[in-house]
Amino acid sequence: MLNVIYAATFVALGAIAFALFAAVPRLQRYSIHALVAPPAFGFSAIVGFVIFAFCLSRVARELQMPTVLTALIFVVFGLVGTMLALYLVNLGLRRPFE
């Protein structure tokens, strides 16, 4: 149930950002980006952190990470995943599928 709540917040944030960007004429070209970015951040943050924690657990069994380091790892993986997702969106918008 907690994973649904986590995902729903990012999807709702993306939908709200999409609606706001679609309503403002100067920002309409970024509306797809606003829809994709929040869920991409949430997904890549979780997946990146799980992969990082799995690799780290192989090296050190009882490593206690401070809360700030955990949050930093979440943000770094989330931002990298978001940049990758937005890059793919830009590729798709420049060259639509035929």
Secondary structure, 3 states (H helix, E strand, C coil): CHHHHHHHHHHHHHHHHHHHHHHCHHHHHHHHHHHHHHHHHHHHHHHHHHHHHHHHHHHCCCCCCCHHHHHHHHHHHHHHHHHHHHHHHHHHHHCCCC
